[in-house]
Amino acid sequence: MKTFVLTLALLLPAGLATAQTRPSTVSRPCSASQRDVQVHGAVVLGTGGYTYDRFVRDRSYCEIDEDQEAAFVPSGDSQACFVGYRCKSRSRLFDN
């Protein structure tokens, strides 16, 4: 019985974490999404429907082989809200 209770106690938080929803930029003011990115440094935000992306405060949240790209998303009060940046892979110098 102790094993069952211990197993349940360990699995419950994992189940709750997967049930969390990501904030949607479409249903909130632009400033709320901007604040989330600035406070957390990197955050995943829904951008409408089933789409989402990871937004970062600056390049330090990107991988070493990535650059930052300005990110504009729809929000509750703006069609093009600057929330921060997206990390994008650098293009290769010698692509064929």
PAZAPA-4460 file (N, C-alpha, C; in steps of 0.05 Angstrom, whole numbers, plus 32768, in hexadecimal, padded with zeros to 4 digits):
% residues 96
    n_x    n_y    n_z   ca_x   ca_y   ca_z    c_x    c_y    c_z   seq   type   mol
   8010   7FE8   8000   8000   8000   8000   8011   8019   8000     1      M     A
   8027   8019   800F   8039   8030   8010   8045   8035   7FF4     2      K     A
   804B   8020   7FE6   8057   8023   7FCB   8043   8030   7FB9     3      T     A
   802A   8028   7FBA   8015   8034   7FAA   8012   8052   7FB0     4      F     A
   8011   8059   7FC9   800E   8075   7FD1   8026   8085   7FC8     5      V     A
   803E   807A   7FCB   8056   8088   7FC3   8056   808C   7FA5     6      L     A
   804F   8077   7F96   804E   807A   7F79   803A   808F   7F70     7      T     A
   8023   808E   7F7C   800E   80A2   7F76   8018   80BE   7F7C     8      L     A
   8025   80C2   7F92   8030   80DC   7F9A   8045   80E6   7F86     9      A     A
   8054   80D4   7F7B   8069   80DC   7F68   805D   80E2   7F4C    10      L     A
   8048   80D4   7F45   803D   80D8   7F2A   8029   80EF   7F28    11      L     A
   801C   80F6   7F3E   8008   810B   7F3D   8013   8126   7F34    12      L     A
   802A   812F   7F3E   8034   8149   7F34   803A   8148   7F16    13      P     A
   8044   8132   7F0C   804A   812F   7EEF   8031   8132   7EDF    14      A     A
   801B   8126   7EE8   8002   8128   7EDA   7FF7   8144   7EDA    15      G     A
   7FFA   8152   7EF0   7FF1   816E   7EF1   8001   8180   7EDF    16      L     A
   801B   817B   7EDD   802C   818C   7ECB   8024   8189   7EAE    17      A     A
   801D   8171   7EA5   8015   816E   7E89   7FFA   817A   7E84    18      T     A
   7FEA   817E   7E98   7FCF   8189   7E94   7FCF   81A7   7E93    19      A     A
   7FE6   81B4   7E99   7FE6   81D1   7E98   7FE3   81DB   7E7C    20      Q     A
   7FD6   81F2   7E79   7FD3   81FE   7E5F   7FE6   8215   7E5C    21      T     A
   7FEE   821B   7E44   8000   8231   7E3F   7FEF   824A   7E3A    22      R     A
   7FF9   8261   7E44   7FEA   827A   7E3F   7FE7   8280   7E21    23      P     A
   7FD0   828A   7E19   7FCC   8291   7DFD   7FCF   82AF   7DF9    24      S     A
   7FE0   82B6   7DE6   7FE4   82D3   7DE1   7FCB   82E0   7DD6    25      T     A
   7FBA   82D1   7DC9   7FA2   82DB   7DBC   7F8D   82E5   7DD0    26      V     A
   7F8C   82D8   7DE7   7F78   82DF   7DFB   7F82   82F2   7E11    27      S     A
   7F9A   82FC   7E0F   7FA5   830E   7E24   7FB0   8327   7E18    28      R     A
   7FB3   833C   7E28   7FC0   8354   7E1D   7FDD   834F   7E16    29      P     A
   7FE7   835E   7E03   8002   835C   7DFA   8016   835E   7E12    30      C     A
   8010   8371   7E24   8023   8376   7E3A   8026   835D   7E4C    31      S     A
   8011   834D   7E4F   8013   8335   7E60   8026   8321   7E54    32      A     A
   8025   831D   7E3A   8037   830A   7E2D   8054   8315   7E2D    33      S     A
   8057   832F   7E29   8072   833B   7E2A   807D   8337   7E46    34      Q     A
   806D   833C   7E5B   8076   8339   7E76   807F   831C   7E7C    35      R     A
   8070   8308   7E73   8077   82EC   7E78   8093   82E6   7E6C    36      D     A
   8098   82F0   7E54   80B2   82EB   7E47   80C8   82F9   7E56    37      V     A
   80C4   8311   7E5E   80D8   8320   7E6D   80DE   8314   7E88    38      Q     A
   80C9   830C   7E96   80CD   8301   7EB1   80DA   82E6   7EB1    39      V     A
   80D1   82D4   7E9F   80DA   82B8   7E9F   80F2   82B4   7E8D    40      H     A
   80F7   82C6   7E7A   810E   82C2   7E68   8107   82B2   7E50    41      G     A
   80F9   829C   7E53   80F0   828B   7E3D   80D6   827F   7E46    42      A     A
   80C2   8280   7E34   80A7   8276   7E3A   809A   826C   7E20    43      V     A
   8089   8257   7E24   8079   824D   7E0D   805E   825A   7E0F    44      V     A
   8055   8267   7DF9   803B   8274   7DF9   802B   8269   7DE1    45      L     A
   8011   8265   7DE6   7FFF   825F   7DD0   7FFB   8277   7DBF    46      G     A
   7FFA   8273   7DA4   7FF7   828A   7D92   7FDD   8289   7D82    47      T     A
   7FCB   8278   7D8A   7FB1   8275   7D7D   7FAC   8259   7D74    48      G     A
   7F94   824F   7D7A   7F8D   8234   7D73   7FA0   8220   7D80    49      G     A
   7FAB   820E   7D70   7FBE   81FA   7D7B   7FDB   8201   7D76    50      Y     A
   7FE0   821B   7D70   7FFC   8223   7D6B   8008   822F   7D84    51      T     A
   8022   822C   7D86   8031   8237   7D9D   804E   823A   7D94    52      Y     A
   805D   8248   7DA4   807A   824C   7D9F   8088   8253   7DB9    53      D     A
   80A2   8251   7DB8   80B2   8259   7DCF   80BE   8275   7DCA    54      R     A
   80BA   8287   7DDD   80C3   82A2   7DDA   80D8   82A8   7DF0    55      F     A
   80EC   82B7   7DE8   8102   82BC   7DFB   8107   82DA   7DFE    56      V     A
   8113   82E1   7E15   811A   82FD   7E1B   8132   8307   7E0A    57      R     A
   8146   82F5   7E07   815E   82FC   7DF8   816C   82E3   7DEF    58      D     A
   8181   82E7   7DE0   818F   82D1   7DD4   819C   82BD   7DE8    59      R     A
   819F   82C5   7E00   81AB   82B3   7E14   8199   829B   7E1A    60      S     A
   8180   829C   7E11   816E   8286   7E15   816D   8273   7DFC    61      Y     A
   817D   8279   7DE8   817F   8269   7DD0   8197   8256   7DD1    62      C     A
   8196   8242   7DC1   81AD   8230   7DBE   81C4   823E   7DB1    63      E     A
   81DC   8233   7DB4   81F4   8240   7DA9   81F3   8243   7D8B    64      I     A
   81E5   8231   7D7D   81E3   8233   7D5F   81C9   8241   7D56    65      D     A
   81BD   8251   7D67   81A5   825F   7D60   81A8   827D   7D63    66      E     A
   8199   828B   7D53   8198   82A8   7D55   817B   82B0   7D5E    67      D     A
   8178   82C8   7D67   815D   82D1   7D6E   8150   82E0   7D57    68      Q     A
   8135   82DE   7D57   8125   82EB   7D42   810E   82F8   7D51    69      E     A
   8109   8312   7D4A   80F2   8320   7D57   80D8   8311   7D53    70      A     A
   80C8   830F   7D68   80AF   8300   7D67   8097   8312   7D6C    71      A     A
   8085   8312   7D59   806C   8321   7D5C   8055   830D   7D5B    72      F     A
   8042   8310   7D6D   802C   82FD   7D6F   8012   830D   7D72    73      V     A
   7FFB   8300   7D6B   7FE2   830D   7D70   7FDB   830D   7D8D    74      P     A
   7FCF   8323   7D97   7FC7   8324   7DB3   7FAB   832F   7DB5    75      S     A
   7FA1   8330   7DCD   7F86   833A   7DD1   7F82   8357   7DCA    76      G     A
   7F98   8367   7DC9   7F96   8383   7DC3   7FA8   838D   7DAC    77      D     A
   7FB4   837A   7D9E   7FC6   8381   7D88   7FC8   836A   7D75    78      S     A
   7FCA   8370   7D5B   7FCD   835A   7D47   7FEB   8352   7D45    79      Q     A
   7FFD   8364   7D4D   8019   835E   7D4B   8027   8368   7D64    80      A     A
   8027   8357   7D79   8033   835E   7D92   804F   8353   7D93    81      C     A
   8063   8364   7D98   807E   835B   7D9C   8081   834F   7DB8    82      F     A
   8085   8335   7DB9   8088   8328   7DD4   80A5   8322   7DDB    83      V     A
   80B7   8323   7DC8   80D2   831C   7DCD   80DE   8310   7DB4    84      G     A
   80EC   82F9   7DB7   80F9   82ED   7DA1   80F4   82CF   7D9F    85      Y     A
   80F8   82C4   7D87   80F8   82A7   7D83   8115   829F   7D7D    86      R     A
   811D   8288   7D85   8137   827D   7D7E   8135   826F   7D64    87      C     A
   8146   8275   7D51   8146   8269   7D37   8161   825E   7D30    88      K     A
   8162   8247   7D24   817C   823B   7D1B   8189   824E   7D07    89      S     A
   81A3   8250   7D0A   81B2   8260   7CF7   81B3   8251   7CDC    90      R     A
   81B1   825F   7CC6   81B3   8252   7CAC   81D0   824B   7CA7    91      S     A
   81D4   8235   7C9A   81EF   822C   7C94   81FB   823D   7C7E    92      R     A
   8215   8241   7C80   8222   8252   7C6C   8223   8245   7C50    93      L     A
   8225   822B   7C50   8228   821D   7C37   8211   820A   7C31    94      F     A
   81F9   8213   7C33   81E2   8203   7C2C   81E2   81FD   7C0E    95      D     A
   81DA   81E5   7C08   81D8   81DD   7BEB   81BC   81DD   7BE2    96      N     A
***
